[in-house]
Amino acid sequence: MATASAISSQIVDAVLSQRLAPATRMGEQDLAALFGCSRTIVREALVELSARGIANVSPRRGWYLTEVDTAKARELYIAREIIETGLLRDLGRRNKVLDRAALDRIAQHLETQSIAVAGNDIPHRSYLLGDFHVCLANCLGNSVLAGYLRDLTVLTTLYTVRYQTPGDAQRSYDEHVAVFDALVRGDAEGA
């Protein structure tokens, strides 16, 4: 039987991989049947997603994924930038470099991204491009901020799902490679 946490994680993954679109209605009964659990468990998952800003409830209409407008997307991207650059600055301030295991993890992620960017699997590409930021935060040693980045990435995905082109995806990947190359050189400021 599914837990509320497992359900919310699967909904987040579905958003990141563009299998769920902004403003998608999420019926409690349908989700309960899909996950083989009670509506109470589903409601717990949806309340959790609501607290994280990913879902909202409309009285007498039900639960929906958040719809992100351009103004909100700008705020979300700024928040992501502040967190990510803060983590990288902290690494530089402490005169630390990433260990080989962390660099290998990022390199593997980039290799998978490269294949996805070159291919036609848009949902997988979207998931990987967003997940890079979470992977980076985890490799930088901050699981708390990685969790916040995951939520911010989900919300920005709800915006980019409508606008990202293959060229945008390639630019994102190229930026990820540049961050990695700087980290390999031990240049946290450059990253």
Buried (B, 14 or more C-beta within 10 A) or exposed (E): EBEBEBBBBBBBBBBBBBBBEBEBEBEBEEBBEEBEBEBEBBBBBBBBBBEBBBBBBEEEEBBBBBBBEEEBBEEBBEBBEEBBEEBBEBBBEEEEBBEEEBBEBBBEBBEBBBEBBEEEEBBBBBBBBBBBBBBBBBBBBBEEBBBBBBBBBBBBBBBBBEEBEEEEBBEBBEEBBEBBEBBBEBEBEEB
